[in-house]
Amino acid sequence: MRTHIRRAACLALAGAALMLSPVTANAQEQAPASGTSTQQVQSRGGYFLGDGVNIRSRPVDGTVHGQGYFRETFTAHCWNGDGHWIYLTAHRGNVTGWVKVDYVFYTDMGPMGYC
């Protein structure tokens, strides 16, 4: 029951954040290029909601670079075009990649844009 409540709360927060974020017409699925964007994107802190959450090289079918575990923290950098995946850096192991938003919880709600 708690898992369903946490997941519902996470989805509600992610949905609210998506509604407040600007939408880019040509959002890319690749990792953001450093220093090439004119849009100022801020990051968010958070933690993983499950054990063994895959951190991938790209959304959906990317190579798994590592995994996040329940309550381990990360810094989220941006969303992909459909808002279902985030590009983040896990603090344990400093692993960077894409994670589906269903498996994360944000500890702050600052602005975050699309990659």
C-alpha atoms as one frame of an Amber mdcrd trajectory, in Angstrom:
protein
   0.000   0.000   0.000   2.802   2.440   0.892   4.523   1.692  -2.406   1.363
   2.685  -4.291   1.014   5.878  -2.257   4.673   6.810  -2.816   4.399   6.070
  -6.523   1.167   8.112  -6.813   2.779  11.025  -4.946   5.847  10.849  -7.184
   3.750  10.789 -10.337   1.639  13.709  -9.102   4.762  15.765  -8.348   6.347
  14.873 -11.675   3.121  15.758 -13.527   2.883  19.111 -11.771   6.510  19.848
 -12.549   6.020  18.934 -16.209   3.091  21.321 -16.479   5.234  24.151 -15.110
   8.269  23.426 -17.306   8.760  24.986 -20.757   8.323  22.634 -23.713  10.960
  22.457 -26.445   9.794  21.681 -29.973  12.793  19.510 -30.878  13.734  17.752
 -27.656  16.575  15.278 -28.071  16.949  11.782 -26.622  20.714  12.117 -26.253
  22.591  13.477 -23.273  22.828  17.278 -23.181  25.905  18.815 -24.766  27.820
  20.844 -22.227  28.032  24.559 -22.910  26.042  24.490 -26.159  22.577  25.380
 -24.859  21.411  28.967 -24.514  18.600  27.900 -22.153  19.560  27.976 -18.477
  18.640  24.562 -17.016  18.743  24.019 -13.274  19.017  20.679 -11.545  17.003
  18.948  -8.813  17.935  16.643  -6.007  16.131  13.409  -5.307  16.362   9.743
  -4.427  15.503   6.395  -6.002  12.214   4.715  -5.068  13.348   1.146  -5.677
  16.287  -1.242  -5.688  18.182  -1.941  -8.903  16.834   1.031 -10.900  18.694
   0.974 -14.240  20.672   4.057 -15.262  20.861   3.896 -19.069  22.861   5.480
 -21.888  19.567   6.602 -23.506  15.863   6.248 -22.671  14.024   2.912 -23.058
  16.638   0.579 -24.575  20.002   2.163 -23.775  22.948   0.269 -22.340  22.825
   0.025 -18.541  25.707   2.049 -17.010  24.775   1.319 -13.403  21.902   1.015
 -10.953  20.350   3.114  -8.217  19.007   1.728  -4.954  16.224   2.758  -2.574
  16.932   6.102  -0.861  20.242   6.650  -2.690  20.470  10.226  -3.872  20.980
  11.775  -7.304  21.020  15.114  -9.093  18.526  15.347 -11.976  19.626  17.579
 -14.859  16.775  17.531 -17.419  13.861  15.607 -18.973  13.623  13.959 -22.390
  11.055  15.218 -24.914   8.053  13.278 -23.601   8.867  13.887 -19.924   8.934
  10.179 -19.025  12.713   9.950 -18.550  15.236  12.129 -16.727  18.953  12.578
 -17.228  20.646  12.340 -13.846  23.851  11.683 -11.953  23.679   9.147  -9.114
  25.836  10.274  -6.202  27.043   6.761  -5.341  29.545   5.873  -8.045  28.987
   9.160  -9.916  27.040   7.307 -12.650  25.280   9.531 -15.203  22.468   8.460
 -17.523  18.718   8.169 -18.125  16.132   6.847 -15.621  12.361   6.504 -15.998
  10.576   9.058 -13.781   8.403   6.327 -12.194  11.408   5.237 -10.099  12.505
   8.566  -8.605  11.327  11.096  -6.036  12.392  14.754  -6.072  13.419  16.330
  -2.782  13.196  19.826  -4.225  10.957  21.324  -6.887  13.198  23.886  -8.567
  12.855  24.513 -12.294  14.278  21.869 -14.622  14.080  21.976 -18.415  14.245
  19.532 -21.287  17.512  18.175 -22.676
